[in-house]
Amino acid sequence: QMQLVESGGGLVQPGGSLRLSCAASGSIFSIVAMGWYRQAPGKERELVASKNSGGGTEYADAVKGRFTISRDNAKNMVYLQMNSLKPEDTAVYYCNARAYTTYSTWDDYWGQGTQVTVSS
């Protein structure tokens, strides 16, 4: 099976920046897409950004123009550059990958989450 490990979260002031990283490892046949989700206290988990193998990118309306997702397919990594952070961005951020672990078997995999806190 595949494992995902996030890093880069922390405490930042409003207007600041953070860069999240996620590394995939384990038995991987092919990663279809990788992305980032977040969950704030009392809220449902929501998509932040995703990028598929063909390069297609999707962003939540709340982060468009501020966040940028990128992938390094050779290293099986995905990044989230977060700029102009707002208190409303405070959440646990989760890395996600949809991957085939065999030629015919796929599933969604999740990291453990990394806390991002935006506060003065």
N, C-alpha and C positions, 0 to 999 in steps of 0.2 A: 504494500500500500504506500501511499504518498503522505508526506508530512510537510506542513507549512509553518514557518517561523517568522514572525514579524519583529521589527526593531525600529527604533527612531522616535517613539512617542515620548511625551514629556510635558512639562509646563512651559507655556509661552505667553507673552503679553499680547493683547489685542494688536493686530497689525503685523505681528511677527510671522515667522516662517518655520516650518518643520518639513523634514523629508523622511517618509516612511519607506522601509524596505521589507521585502518578503522573499524568502528563499524556499524553493520547493526541492524536496529530496525524496528518495525512496524509489520504488518501482514505478517508472513512468514510461508509458508507450508514446503518448502524445498529449500535449496540453492544448485544449481547444480554446480556452479563454482564461484570463486572470483578471482579478478586479479587487476592489476595496469596498467594504460595507462598513457602516457604523451604527451604533446603538447608543443613544443618550438615555439617561435615567427616565423611566416612565414612558419611553417611546419604543416603537417598533424598529427593528433593524431595517435599514434602508440602503439601497445601492448608492455609492458615492461615485465610482468610476469603474469602467471595465474596458478591456481591450482584447479582441479576439485574435486568432492566429493570422487572419488576413489583414490586420491593421486597423479594423474598425474600432472606433472609440465611442463610448457613451458616458455622459456625465449627468449627475443630478442637477436640476436647475439651480439649487442653492449654492453650488460650488463652481458653476461655469464661470470662466474667466479668472478664477483664483487658484484652482487645483489643476495639476497636470499629471496624467498617468503615463508611464512608460514601461516597456518590457525589454529585457535582455533574454531572448529566447535561448541563446547558446548556454547561458548560465542558469536558466530556469528561474529567473527573478523578475519581480515586478516592483515598481516604485511609485510613490505618490508624493509629488512636490506640492506642498500646501503653503500658499502665500496669502497675505492679507487676512490672517486668521481672525475670526470673530468668536465671542463667547458662545454663540450658538453652535459652533463647530465642536464644542466639548462633547466627547463621546469616547466609547471604546471602539477602536477601528480594527476590523477583521480582514485579513487577507483571504481571498477565495480563489480556487482554481477548479475549473471543470476539465477533467482529464480522462483519457483512456489509459487504463493500467494494463490492458491487453488490447489486442487488435479489435475486440468486439465488446469490451466491458468499460463503461464509463461511470463516473460519479462526481459529485461536488465535494471538495475538500476545504477545510477551514483551519485557519490558524487559531492560536489561543487568544488573540486580541492584544492590543497595546493601547494604553490610555493616553488620550490627548486632552489636555486641559488648557483652555484659553482664559486667562484671568489676569487682571492687574493687581 
